[in-house]
Amino acid sequence: MKIIILGAGQVGSSVAANLVNEDNDITLVDINPSALQSISERFDLRTITGVASHPSVLEKAGARDAEMILAVTNCDEVNMIACQVAYTLFHTPTKIARIREIEYLKNHPLFAQEALPVDVLISPDRLVTEQIQQLIKHPGALQVLDFADGKAQMVVIRASYSGVLEGLSLRELKEKLKNINIEYKIAIIYSKGKPIIPNADTVIKADDEIFFISSQKSMDNLLQHIRIKDKPLKNIMISGGGNIGSRLAESLEKEYKIKLLELDPKKASRAAEKLKNTIVLHGDATDEELLNEENIDRSDVFCALTNHDEVNIISSMLAKRLGARKVMALINRAAYVDLVQSNTIDIAISPQQATIGSLLAHVRKGDVVVVHSLRRGAAEAIEAIAHGNESSSKVVGKKIQDIGLPQGTTIAAIVRGNDVLMAKKKMIIETNDHVILIVSDKKHVKKVESLFQVDITFL
């Protein structure tokens, strides 16, 4: 696919790296030549220096025959105008724009074809906020992923030393849970960083990352039985009163006691005006004295959500040392994520990984409707819809065991209408099934896509 990516920042460069590795024809546009040079030295792609919304720059980038434009610069207005230019002058079929400003997102008629022709809106701030909400709702989870409009849910849990999961085989775990009458499946286990497609004899070890899938309505009950019951969350402290911090506080303040720390007095004042039931404090989250004064040791969750990775890391580590039960940090640099997670910081939130999944769902071939990035981009969870019939499809009418899945790829569940079915070897895939897969090695994504592409003669 011929794709133009506008913006070589964290999101643009991360998306480019993902798509280049899948044999797409990528052109990257940015106003900063040094940023372009840095990425062109690592990946096989074209680069164009210039303002992303200028018609001459888009034409030079190949907009006349591009199939898709991803406008992910740091400026909403540039992204919107670029989509308008691509539509009006070059008739680009698919236009995706990253929009951060809440005022724009509130007004969806703005993005109609007759106004600003943006086909897909991506809001990293909203995606990150929703991700943190899910993690707070499911204490102990490393990742919470929704499929089929929320009918199915996948939750990643780390087995703790002396926890209820350590040392159990999957057969023993099934026996232990037989009385709760919940359909679930362990789709994959990462042990010491390596993926395992488990069977009944697989034994769970401490520090293993376990991917449970079930229906969303059953997940809470399942989680209560597979881990030591956590004390209910009550007190949450947020560092950072920008878009993400304010949005998160607003979404949580009716159910939890929220304190929000913001160093910038103007941002603190705006947050205080907007939030109804949140205590907003003007102060520095790396100030030990302030954290102690605000009873950080009674905080169930500390969320560091400023625009500065280093501040988020330091404040999270300090909060943990001072007694916060669980800490999360928003971290943009991929190198930092691997460095800090599972050390002092419980969960590192990556806006890039949250955004990339949403973007990839619109790039995949076959009817792929959901993509979730796993393991910092090394693996993916995919939801694909099966179309066609036995003669036109590689999956419809076949038992799961007879589908030629690539190595390290597993079907976790099937959503059929309103029913969430745990995948079994002899289960037959039907037309319109939503098939949820985990691909542990991204080099196999293209083969998975091809399985869900219908023969061209199918009508």
TIVEXDREN-914019 format. One record per residue (C-alpha): residue number from 1; residue in three letters; z, y, x. Coordinates in steps of 0.001 Angstrom, whole numbers. Last residue first. Layout:
BEGIN
{node NUM 'ALA' {Z Y X}}
...
***
This chain:
BEGIN
{node 459 'LEU' {-4612 -11522 -19807}}
{node 458 'PHE' {-4332 -13809 -16747}}
{node 457 'THR' {-7526 -13917 -14637}}
{node 456 'ILE' {-5871 -11905 -11849}}
{node 455 'ASP' {-3259 -14657 -11285}}
{node 454 'VAL' {225 -13279 -11888}}
{node 453 'GLN' {2351 -11982 -9047}}
{node 452 'PHE' {5911 -13298 -9121}}
{node 451 'LEU' {5553 -15787 -6262}}
{node 450 'SER' {3718 -13136 -4240}}
{node 449 'GLU' {6807 -10916 -4233}}
{node 448 'VAL' {8904 -13747 -2779}}
{node 447 'LYS' {6316 -14224 -21}}
{node 446 'LYS' {6379 -10491 728}}
{node 445 'VAL' {10207 -10483 906}}
{node 444 'HIS' {10289 -13259 3554}}
{node 443 'LYS' {10595 -10891 6546}}
{node 442 'LYS' {13660 -9484 4804}}
{node 441 'ASP' {15813 -12460 5755}}
{node 440 'SER' {18680 -13261 3374}}
{node 439 'VAL' {16530 -12923 250}}
{node 438 'ILE' {18852 -13185 -2743}}
{node 437 'LEU' {17219 -13792 -6095}}
{node 436 'ILE' {17776 -12758 -9713}}
{node 435 'VAL' {15066 -13941 -12128}}
{node 434 'HIS' {14594 -11980 -15343}}
{node 433 'ASP' {12855 -14477 -17618}}
{node 432 'ASN' {9847 -13016 -19441}}
{node 431 'THR' {7919 -16317 -19392}}
{node 430 'GLU' {10148 -19328 -18738}}
{node 429 'ILE' {11691 -20763 -15581}}
{node 428 'ILE' {12777 -24400 -15799}}
{node 427 'MET' {16310 -25344 -14697}}
{node 426 'LYS' {16382 -28574 -12668}}
{node 425 'LYS' {17932 -27018 -9540}}
{node 424 'LYS' {20509 -24931 -11386}}
{node 423 'ALA' {20635 -21124 -11689}}
{node 422 'MET' {23534 -19658 -13644}}
{node 421 'LEU' {22255 -18458 -17007}}
{node 420 'VAL' {22975 -14966 -18368}}
{node 419 'ASP' {21973 -14867 -22039}}
{node 418 'ASN' {20899 -11641 -23765}}
{node 417 'GLY' {17178 -12440 -23568}}
{node 416 'ARG' {16936 -14880 -20678}}
{node 415 'VAL' {18724 -13586 -17588}}
{node 414 'ILE' {18321 -16098 -14766}}
{node 413 'ALA' {20805 -16551 -11940}}
{node 412 'ALA' {21231 -16965 -8183}}
{node 411 'ILE' {17754 -17980 -7035}}
{node 410 'THR' {17990 -18560 -3290}}
{node 409 'THR' {16142 -17406 -191}}
{node 408 'GLY' {17218 -18472 3308}}
{node 407 'GLN' {13960 -20301 3947}}
{node 406 'PRO' {11171 -19173 1634}}
{node 405 'LEU' {11145 -20434 -1969}}
{node 404 'GLY' {8438 -22929 -2811}}
{node 403 'ILE' {9355 -23470 -6446}}
{node 402 'ASP' {9962 -27145 -7206}}
{node 401 'GLN' {13778 -26982 -7121}}
{node 400 'ILE' {13694 -24081 -9601}}
{node 399 'LYS' {11828 -26255 -12084}}
{node 398 'LYS' {8401 -24923 -12946}}
{node 397 'GLY' {7030 -23684 -16265}}
{node 396 'VAL' {6623 -20124 -14989}}
{node 395 'VAL' {7031 -19874 -11185}}
{node 394 'LYS' {3616 -19738 -9490}}
{node 393 'SER' {2032 -18114 -12535}}
{node 392 'SER' {-1479 -18326 -13994}}
{node 391 'SER' {-1658 -22029 -14941}}
{node 390 'GLU' {1912 -22493 -16116}}
{node 389 'ASN' {1920 -19237 -18041}}
{node 388 'GLY' {2055 -15523 -17282}}
{node 387 'HIS' {5007 -13355 -16380}}
{node 386 'ALA' {8350 -13869 -14598}}
{node 385 'ILE' {10387 -10688 -14175}}
{node 384 'ALA' {11893 -9986 -10764}}
{node 383 'GLU' {15445 -8930 -9867}}
{node 382 'ILE' {15976 -8741 -6123}}
{node 381 'ALA' {19032 -8899 -3853}}
{node 380 'GLU' {18027 -7906 -346}}
{node 379 'ALA' {18870 -8689 3276}}
{node 378 'ALA' {19013 -6880 6634}}
{node 377 'GLY' {19389 -3468 4991}}
{node 376 'ARG' {23021 -2783 5868}}
{node 375 'ARG' {24054 -6294 4806}}
{node 374 'LEU' {22476 -5957 1386}}
{node 373 'SER' {19965 -3531 -162}}
{node 372 'HIS' {19673 -3898 -3927}}
{node 371 'VAL' {16218 -4076 -5503}}
{node 370 'VAL' {15648 -4008 -9266}}
{node 369 'VAL' {12487 -4153 -11383}}
{node 368 'VAL' {10183 -6391 -9348}}
{node 367 'ASP' {7151 -7161 -11520}}
{node 366 'GLY' {4888 -8358 -8700}}
{node 365 'LYS' {4451 -6030 -5757}}
{node 364 'ARG' {7410 -4002 -4496}}
{node 363 'VAL' {7082 -258 -4065}}
{node 362 'HIS' {8948 977 -7139}}
{node 361 'ALA' {11978 -1290 -6572}}
{node 360 'LEU' {11940 -151 -2949}}
{node 359 'LEU' {12930 3380 -3906}}
{node 358 'SER' {16053 2386 -5817}}
{node 357 'GLY' {17159 48 -3019}}
{node 356 'ILE' {16519 2736 -404}}
{node 355 'THR' {18803 5205 -2162}}
{node 354 'ALA' {21963 3080 -2044}}
{node 353 'GLN' {21218 2070 1552}}
{node 352 'GLN' {20670 5680 2584}}
{node 351 'PRO' {23792 6944 845}}
{node 350 'SER' {25852 4516 2981}}
{node 349 'ILE' {29448 3950 1835}}
{node 348 'ALA' {31725 2428 4476}}
{node 347 'ILE' {34442 257 2938}}
{node 346 'ASP' {37859 -775 4272}}
{node 345 'ILE' {38117 1657 7180}}
{node 344 'THR' {40519 487 9895}}
{node 343 'ASN' {38120 -2248 11043}}
{node 342 'SER' {36059 -4002 8388}}
{node 341 'GLN' {33565 -1131 8524}}
{node 340 'VAL' {33886 1303 11433}}
{node 339 'LEU' {31181 460 13973}}
{node 338 'ASP' {28674 -1101 11592}}
{node 337 'VAL' {28639 2063 9464}}
{node 336 'TYR' {28623 4380 12496}}
{node 335 'ALA' {25293 3041 13742}}
{node 334 'ALA' {23762 3590 10290}}
{node 333 'ARG' {24533 7307 10380}}
{node 332 'ASN' {25161 8638 6878}}
{node 331 'ILE' {28787 7646 6354}}
{node 330 'LEU' {30809 8222 3173}}
{node 329 'ALA' {34245 6767 3864}}
{node 328 'MET' {36413 4476 1750}}
{node 327 'VAL' {40128 3850 2234}}
{node 326 'LYS' {42512 1396 569}}
{node 325 'ARG' {46310 1347 318}}
{node 324 'ALA' {46908 4764 1842}}
{node 323 'GLY' {49951 4486 4148}}
{node 322 'LEU' {49795 7129 6869}}
{node 321 'ARG' {47646 4944 9119}}
{node 320 'LYS' {45116 4483 6315}}
{node 319 'ALA' {44963 8227 5655}}
{node 318 'LEU' {44439 8896 9364}}
{node 317 'MET' {41597 6378 9607}}
{node 316 'SER' {40002 7853 6493}}
{node 315 'SER' {40393 11449 7771}}
{node 314 'ILE' {38828 10524 11128}}
{node 313 'ILE' {35869 8672 9632}}
{node 312 'ASN' {35129 11283 6973}}
{node 311 'VAL' {35405 14142 9478}}
{node 310 'GLU' {33027 12337 11847}}
{node 309 'ASP' {30508 11642 9107}}
{node 308 'HIS' {30345 15271 7947}}
{node 307 'ASN' {29062 16109 4454}}
{node 306 'THR' {32472 15393 2896}}
{node 305 'LEU' {33186 12279 846}}
{node 304 'ALA' {36329 10661 2270}}
{node 303 'CYS' {37729 8527 -572}}
{node 302 'PHE' {41419 7543 -386}}
{node 301 'VAL' {42444 4805 -2828}}
{node 300 'ASP' {45853 3589 -4032}}
{node 299 'SER' {47544 6770 -2857}}
{node 298 'ARG' {51330 6602 -2634}}
{node 297 'ASP' {51364 6881 1179}}
{node 296 'ILE' {49154 9963 871}}
{node 295 'ASN' {52091 11737 -693}}
{node 294 'GLU' {50582 15255 -879}}
{node 293 'GLU' {53006 16582 1758}}
{node 292 'ASN' {52091 13655 4006}}
{node 291 'LEU' {48389 14457 3732}}
{node 290 'LEU' {49076 18132 4446}}
{node 289 'GLU' {51115 17335 7570}}
{node 288 'GLU' {48447 14984 8886}}
{node 287 'ASP' {45698 17606 8582}}
{node 286 'THR' {42404 15637 8746}}
{node 285 'ALA' {41877 16201 5012}}
{node 284 'ASP' {41842 19963 5594}}
{node 283 'GLY' {43024 22188 2743}}
{node 282 'HIS' {42400 23983 -531}}
{node 281 'LEU' {43844 21638 -3130}}
{node 280 'VAL' {42356 20640 -6492}}
{node 279 'ILE' {44631 18699 -8848}}
{node 278 'THR' {42279 16973 -11298}}
{node 277 'ASN' {42664 16997 -15090}}
{node 276 'LYS' {40066 19559 -16174}}
{node 275 'LEU' {37618 19811 -13292}}
{node 274 'LYS' {34950 22525 -13312}}
{node 273 'GLU' {37027 25600 -12501}}
{node 272 'ALA' {39006 23770 -9787}}
{node 271 'ALA' {35757 22430 -8270}}
{node 270 'ARG' {34286 25934 -8096}}
{node 269 'SER' {37452 27279 -6428}}
{node 268 'ALA' {37521 24450 -3886}}
{node 267 'LYS' {33843 25017 -3095}}
{node 266 'LYS' {34529 28712 -2494}}
{node 265 'PRO' {37646 27988 -397}}
{node 264 'ASP' {35811 25513 1910}}
{node 263 'LEU' {38342 22929 3123}}
{node 262 'GLU' {38358 20796 -32}}
{node 261 'LEU' {41011 18242 -1011}}
{node 260 'LEU' {40843 16567 -4452}}
{node 259 'LYS' {43817 14899 -6117}}
{node 258 'ILE' {43175 12516 -8996}}
{node 257 'LYS' {45540 10648 -11299}}
{node 256 'TYR' {43351 8038 -12961}}
{node 255 'GLU' {41683 7307 -16330}}
{node 254 'LYS' {40500 10714 -17571}}
{node 253 'GLU' {40007 12028 -14020}}
{node 252 'LEU' {37533 9329 -12983}}
{node 251 'SER' {34077 10717 -13838}}
{node 250 'GLU' {35022 14308 -13022}}
{node 249 'ALA' {36558 13280 -9695}}
{node 248 'LEU' {33404 11372 -8769}}
{node 247 'ARG' {31140 14316 -9651}}
{node 246 'SER' {33325 16719 -7679}}
{node 245 'GLY' {33339 14470 -4593}}
{node 244 'ILE' {29616 13702 -4782}}
{node 243 'ASN' {28345 17246 -5325}}
{node 242 'GLY' {30769 18924 -2920}}
{node 241 'GLY' {34550 18942 -3218}}
{node 240 'GLY' {35317 16770 -202}}
{node 239 'SER' {38321 14536 427}}
{node 238 'ILE' {39275 12537 -2658}}
{node 237 'MET' {42747 11141 -3355}}
{node 236 'ILE' {43203 8470 -6015}}
{node 235 'ASN' {46481 7434 -7682}}
{node 234 'LYS' {46530 4724 -10352}}
{node 233 'LEU' {44904 1488 -9273}}
{node 232 'PRO' {46462 -1600 -10829}}
{node 231 'LYS' {48419 -3791 -8364}}
{node 230 'ASP' {46013 -6408 -7145}}
{node 229 'LYS' {46061 -9932 -8476}}
{node 228 'ILE' {45678 -12313 -5556}}
{node 227 'ARG' {42050 -13316 -5631}}
{node 226 'ILE' {39800 -15755 -7427}}
{node 225 'HIS' {41435 -15700 -10861}}
{node 224 'GLN' {41424 -11962 -11545}}
{node 223 'LEU' {37866 -11777 -10242}}
{node 222 'LEU' {36641 -14238 -12872}}
{node 221 'ASN' {38231 -12305 -15723}}
{node 220 'ASP' {36639 -9070 -14526}}
{node 219 'MET' {33245 -10774 -14120}}
{node 218 'SER' {32974 -12314 -17593}}
{node 217 'LYS' {31518 -9312 -19472}}
{node 216 'GLN' {29170 -8581 -16558}}
{node 215 'SER' {27696 -12064 -16692}}
{node 214 'SER' {28253 -13946 -13464}}
{node 213 'ILE' {27334 -13760 -9787}}
{node 212 'PHE' {29644 -14226 -6815}}
{node 211 'PHE' {28486 -13362 -3289}}
{node 210 'ILE' {31105 -14403 -724}}
{node 209 'GLU' {31639 -12585 2575}}
{node 208 'ASP' {33575 -14917 4873}}
{node 207 'ASP' {36508 -13244 6650}}
{node 206 'ALA' {38760 -16311 6201}}
{node 205 'LYS' {36755 -19483 5669}}
{node 204 'ILE' {35299 -20943 2467}}
{node 203 'VAL' {34370 -24623 2698}}
{node 202 'THR' {30896 -25779 1657}}
{node 201 'ASP' {31099 -29243 54}}
{node 200 'ALA' {29724 -28175 -3344}}
{node 199 'ASN' {26702 -26491 -1747}}
{node 198 'PRO' {26271 -23107 -93}}
{node 197 'ILE' {23157 -21232 1065}}
{node 196 'ILE' {24717 -19919 4267}}
{node 195 'PRO' {23861 -16545 5823}}
{node 194 'LYS' {25150 -15627 9312}}
{node 193 'GLY' {27425 -12634 9952}}
{node 192 'LYS' {30438 -14696 10981}}
{node 191 'SER' {30091 -16488 7627}}
{node 190 'TYR' {27898 -14817 5028}}
{node 189 'ILE' {28020 -16838 1818}}
{node 188 'ILE' {25261 -17085 -777}}
{node 187 'ALA' {24776 -17506 -4504}}
{node 186 'ILE' {28295 -18441 -5503}}
{node 185 'LYS' {27751 -19113 -9182}}
{node 184 'TYR' {29609 -18289 -12358}}
{node 183 'GLU' {29941 -19527 -15946}}
{node 182 'ILE' {33458 -18882 -17178}}
{node 181 'ASN' {35594 -21382 -19106}}
{node 180 'ILE' {38972 -20324 -17675}}
{node 179 'ASN' {40189 -23937 -17503}}
{node 178 'LYS' {37618 -25082 -14930}}
{node 177 'LEU' {38646 -22458 -12353}}
{node 176 'LYS' {40595 -24732 -9995}}
{node 175 'GLU' {38000 -27482 -10328}}
{node 174 'LYS' {35228 -25042 -9439}}
{node 173 'LEU' {37238 -23845 -6435}}
{node 172 'GLU' {37726 -27425 -5277}}
{node 171 'ARG' {33975 -28101 -5479}}
{node 170 'LEU' {33253 -24833 -3662}}
{node 169 'SER' {35507 -26036 -855}}
{node 168 'LEU' {38763 -24164 -491}}
{node 167 'GLY' {40144 -23234 2933}}
{node 166 'GLU' {40525 -19534 2193}}
{node 165 'LEU' {39940 -18644 -1452}}
{node 164 'VAL' {43493 -17862 -2655}}
{node 163 'GLY' {44253 -15745 389}}
{node 162 'SER' {46112 -16900 3517}}
{node 161 'TYR' {43605 -14895 5606}}
{node 160 'SER' {41324 -12951 3294}}
{node 159 'ALA' {37990 -14003 1807}}
{node 158 'ARG' {35731 -10940 1590}}
{node 157 'ILE' {34332 -10416 -1914}}
{node 156 'VAL' {30800 -9396 -2947}}
{node 155 'VAL' {30263 -8909 -6686}}
{node 154 'MET' {27016 -9672 -8530}}
{node 153 'GLN' {26658 -8606 -12145}}
{node 152 'ALA' {24495 -9713 -15024}}
{node 151 'LYS' {23949 -7951 -18383}}
{node 150 'GLY' {24044 -4534 -16715}}
{node 149 'ASP' {20492 -3463 -17500}}
{node 148 'ALA' {19132 -6761 -16170}}
{node 147 'PHE' {21055 -6575 -12892}}
{node 146 'ASP' {24125 -4740 -11587}}
{node 145 'LEU' {25512 -4915 -8046}}
{node 144 'VAL' {29124 -4453 -6910}}
{node 143 'GLN' {29809 -4358 -3155}}
{node 142 'LEU' {32850 -4885 -955}}
{node 141 'ALA' {35097 -5878 -3860}}
{node 140 'GLY' {38894 -5841 -3481}}
{node 139 'PRO' {39510 -3479 -6373}}
{node 138 'HIS' {36773 -3798 -9025}}
{node 137 'LYS' {36859 -551 -11053}}
{node 136 'ILE' {37299 1409 -7844}}
{node 135 'LEU' {34291 -314 -6301}}
{node 134 'GLN' {32240 316 -9452}}
{node 133 'GLN' {33102 4016 -9441}}
{node 132 'ILE' {32198 4196 -5741}}
{node 131 'GLN' {28706 2813 -6442}}
{node 130 'GLU' {28209 5136 -9423}}
{node 129 'THR' {29069 8147 -7245}}
{node 128 'VAL' {26709 6943 -4514}}
{node 127 'LEU' {23832 6572 -6984}}
{node 126 'ARG' {24521 9979 -8533}}
{node 125 'ASP' {24586 11708 -5153}}
{node 124 'PRO' {21473 9860 -4012}}
{node 123 'SER' {19522 11134 -7049}}
{node 122 'ILE' {16085 9520 -7333}}
{node 121 'LEU' {13749 10759 -10046}}
{node 120 'VAL' {10663 8679 -10821}}
{node 119 'ASP' {7314 9785 -12261}}
{node 118 'VAL' {7553 13444 -11266}}
{node 117 'PRO' {4894 15579 -12988}}
{node 116 'LEU' {6647 18965 -13237}}
{node 115 'ALA' {5504 20355 -16612}}
{node 114 'GLU' {2701 18540 -18493}}
{node 113 'GLN' {3659 15240 -16873}}
{node 112 'ALA' {7275 15645 -17982}}
{node 111 'PHE' {9816 16449 -15270}}
{node 110 'LEU' {11327 19582 -16812}}
{node 109 'PRO' {11894 17642 -20033}}
{node 108 'HIS' {14651 15873 -17986}}
{node 107 'ASN' {16888 18931 -17814}}
{node 106 'LYS' {20318 17749 -16656}}
{node 105 'LEU' {18881 16495 -13373}}
{node 104 'TYR' {17750 19991 -12417}}
{node 103 'GLU' {21215 21521 -12853}}
{node 102 'ILE' {22769 18545 -11027}}
{node 101 'GLU' {20993 19459 -7786}}
{node 100 'ARG' {20237 16372 -5692}}
{node 99 'ILE' {16633 15490 -6562}}
{node 98 'ARG' {14718 12911 -4506}}
{node 97 'ALA' {11197 12728 -5830}}
{node 96 'ILE' {8872 9822 -6605}}
{node 95 'LYS' {5195 10356 -7437}}
{node 94 'THR' {2958 7453 -8394}}
{node 93 'PRO' {-796 7696 -9145}}
{node 92 'THR' {-1737 10607 -6813}}
{node 91 'HIS' {-4240 12748 -8729}}
{node 90 'PHE' {-5074 14771 -5583}}
{node 89 'LEU' {-5033 18405 -6653}}
{node 88 'THR' {-2829 18520 -9735}}
{node 87 'TYR' {-686 15418 -9213}}
{node 86 'ALA' {-110 15771 -5462}}
{node 85 'VAL' {487 19518 -5872}}
{node 84 'GLN' {3106 18942 -8601}}
{node 83 'CYS' {4766 16184 -6573}}
{node 82 'ALA' {4955 18496 -3546}}
{node 81 'ILE' {6369 21256 -5765}}
{node 80 'MET' {9227 18998 -6879}}
{node 79 'ASN' {10094 17776 -3372}}
{node 78 'VAL' {9940 21305 -1931}}
{node 77 'GLU' {12265 22521 -4704}}
{node 76 'ASP' {14758 19723 -4134}}
{node 75 'CYS' {15075 20562 -414}}
{node 74 'ASN' {16405 17909 1974}}
{node 73 'THR' {13027 16162 2013}}
{node 72 'VAL' {12644 12927 50}}
{node 71 'ALA' {9251 13230 -1642}}
{node 70 'LEU' {7938 9666 -1807}}
{node 69 'ILE' {4212 9821 -2569}}
{node 68 'MET' {2347 6761 -3776}}
{node 67 'GLU' {-1126 5240 -3932}}
{node 66 'ALA' {-2604 7549 -1323}}
{node 65 'ASP' {-6364 8131 -1553}}
{node 64 'ARG' {-6559 11906 -1831}}
{node 63 'ALA' {-3047 12355 -369}}
{node 62 'GLY' {-4247 11414 3125}}
{node 61 'ALA' {-1692 13238 5304}}
{node 60 'LYS' {-4263 15950 6036}}
{node 59 'GLU' {-4572 16519 2289}}
{node 58 'LEU' {-814 16772 1954}}
{node 57 'VAL' {-650 19316 4801}}
{node 56 'SER' {-3473 21400 3336}}
{node 55 'PRO' {-1831 21369 -108}}
{node 54 'HIS' {1508 22666 1256}}
{node 53 'SER' {4526 20914 -279}}
{node 52 'ALA' {5539 18944 2831}}
{node 51 'VAL' {5552 21928 5178}}
{node 50 'GLY' {3983 20734 8427}}
{node 49 'THR' {3873 18126 11172}}
{node 48 'ILE' {1990 14944 10276}}
{node 47 'THR' {3031 11487 11472}}
{node 46 'ARG' {1145 8201 11281}}
{node 45 'LEU' {3019 4895 11472}}
{node 44 'ASP' {3731 2004 13857}}
{node 43 'PHE' {7454 2383 14460}}
{node 42 'ARG' {9859 3194 17287}}
{node 41 'GLU' {8109 6002 19161}}
{node 40 'SER' {6871 7396 15842}}
{node 39 'ILE' {10508 7801 14725}}
{node 38 'SER' {11528 10068 17603}}
{node 37 'GLN' {8260 11985 17580}}
{node 36 'LEU' {8659 12797 13907}}
{node 35 'ALA' {12177 14146 14387}}
{node 34 'SER' {10958 16207 17362}}
{node 33 'PRO' {8089 17660 15311}}
{node 32 'ASN' {10398 19084 12584}}
{node 31 'ILE' {8435 20267 9538}}
{node 30 'ASP' {8116 16711 8283}}
{node 29 'VAL' {5458 14298 7023}}
{node 28 'LEU' {5438 10523 7490}}
{node 27 'THR' {2295 8482 6845}}
{node 26 'ILE' {2785 4795 6086}}
{node 25 'ASP' {205 2024 5576}}
{node 24 'ASN' {2400 -839 4363}}
{node 23 'ASP' {2823 -4017 6409}}
{node 22 'GLU' {6361 -4871 5260}}
{node 21 'ASN' {7994 -3664 8488}}
{node 20 'VAL' {6447 -256 7883}}
{node 19 'LEU' {8206 -113 4502}}
{node 18 'ASN' {11754 -573 5771}}
{node 17 'ALA' {11371 1792 8746}}
{node 16 'ALA' {9765 4421 6515}}
{node 15 'VAL' {12628 4141 4036}}
{node 14 'SER' {15173 4693 6806}}
{node 13 'SER' {13189 7625 8261}}
{node 12 'GLY' {12911 9304 4868}}
{node 11 'VAL' {16561 8762 3933}}
{node 10 'GLN' {18091 9973 7222}}
{node 9 'GLY' {15647 12859 7631}}
{node 8 'ALA' {11914 12501 8163}}
{node 7 'GLY' {10835 14198 4928}}
{node 6 'LEU' {7740 13564 2822}}
{node 5 'ILE' {6759 9902 2833}}
{node 4 'ILE' {3109 9161 2110}}
{node 3 'ILE' {2323 5601 1027}}
{node 2 'LYS' {-835 3498 1269}}
{node 1 'MET' {0 0 0}}
***
